[in-house]
Every structure is written in C-alpha cells, then in structure tokens.
C-alpha cells in the first residue's frame, strides 16, 4: 500500500516569486510519482511524472520536481509564478510496473494562490 | 478526441433518490476509475474497472454501484442517495501500458438534500 502526504494545505505567494509545494510518500515497493493540477471547476491535468532515471523531472508551464528516494519526497517547484498558476495541486503515487490495476493514491491537495 | 466526458455536470437530488452518472472516453483505454473529491480530502477511489465487463471496489465503495458494459463507458450508480454523498465526482481512464498516468473528466457536482 502507498500513502501520500502533502505538507502544506495552502500556499500563498506573490507573483514572480519562487514556490515549492512539498510532497512525501511512503511505499513498500517501487513507485511512479505524479503531480496533477486542477484549475477551478475543472478536472485534473498531469503536470509531470517521475518513472525512473533522472531524479529531476520537468513538466508543463515551467514546473519541475525532484525525486529524493532517501527522503521519500517529490517536491514541486517553479522559479517564478504567475497569476494563472493559481490552482490546486495534487501529488500522487502508484506502484511501478503493471500491478495493482495502475491505481494511484492521491494527497489531499495544496491550494496555491498567487497574489499580484 | 473529446477525451473523457461526464454527464451530467451538475445534479441536485433528494435523500433516497437514485441516479446514474455516465463517464465516456474515446481513447480506447482499458482502465477506468471513479473518484469522489471532498474538501481537504483529495481524491478517493470509489470503484474501478480493468476492462469491459469487470469492476472492482476501491477505497470508499459503500452506497455506489458501477457497470462497464462497453469499453468506452463506465457508469456510477447511487441506489439511495444520502447527504454524505454530496461531492464532486471525477472519472478517469488510462491505457494499461501507459505508466499509470490517468486522464480525467471535468467532474460532476452532486448535491444531496
């Protein structure tokens, strides 16, 4: 079984400032890791994913995340945020390979609010 | 491609009424999922399906039933709605060999009075 903890429920930040959204996970098996974004009144969209290889992964809209196996973390970062980045962000984990029907476990979400 | 679509977008029910939510995907995905999203609780898996004619329980299946008679459709039924089922419901799908990335529908906002 896997679990995900998003350490901040709300993150307010000013426009053009850097931001980090923190995610820790636990699992007894190898995992794939994901960040999804949900804009108001919409479904979730994939921002980026870590499958294997390089621990720094780049996604859409200038976001990147770093996989740290020893700390079981997968923090999301952006060097300079825009008003349009205001949204809810979800970290998710699933067992790697083709087991467990590809089910993902989601964190509770972090609301990023970018202020002018 | 329309991707994943959900019908209806909004619905208000009275306690005890029944309804069916429809999820349709045109990407030929094998796996489909139903989640509910509640404030501060992320997404919780209700039921899922790994192929036509097969379904399985997720984390919070009580009070819901599902059917997958066609590969492209996944139906979620509420037999006797309760206020605790007030939520936003999301459907998702994915290919079996696609590293577990899921594609989500726009959601159905359900209120049970």
HADDOCK unambig.tbl for C-alpha pairs under 7 A between the chains (distance, minus, plus):
assign (segid A and resid 42 and name CA) (segid B and resid 106 and name CA) 5.04 0.50 0.50
assign (segid A and resid 42 and name CA) (segid B and resid 107 and name CA) 6.88 0.50 0.50
assign (segid A and resid 43 and name CA) (segid B and resid 104 and name CA) 5.68 0.50 0.50
assign (segid A and resid 43 and name CA) (segid B and resid 105 and name CA) 5.55 0.50 0.50
assign (segid A and resid 43 and name CA) (segid B and resid 106 and name CA) 4.27 0.50 0.50
assign (segid A and resid 43 and name CA) (segid B and resid 107 and name CA) 5.99 0.50 0.50
assign (segid A and resid 44 and name CA) (segid B and resid 104 and name CA) 5.74 0.50 0.50
assign (segid A and resid 101 and name CA) (segid B and resid 50 and name CA) 6.53 0.50 0.50
assign (segid A and resid 102 and name CA) (segid B and resid 100 and name CA) 5.11 0.50 0.50
assign (segid A and resid 106 and name CA) (segid B and resid 42 and name CA) 6.25 0.50 0.50
assign (segid A and resid 106 and name CA) (segid B and resid 43 and name CA) 5.97 0.50 0.50
assign (segid A and resid 107 and name CA) (segid B and resid 42 and name CA) 5.68 0.50 0.50
assign (segid A and resid 108 and name CA) (segid B and resid 40 and name CA) 5.61 0.50 0.50
assign (segid A and resid 108 and name CA) (segid B and resid 41 and name CA) 4.78 0.50 0.50
assign (segid A and resid 108 and name CA) (segid B and resid 42 and name CA) 3.77 0.50 0.50
assign (segid A and resid 109 and name CA) (segid B and resid 40 and name CA) 7.00 0.50 0.50
assign (segid A and resid 109 and name CA) (segid B and resid 42 and name CA) 5.65 0.50 0.50
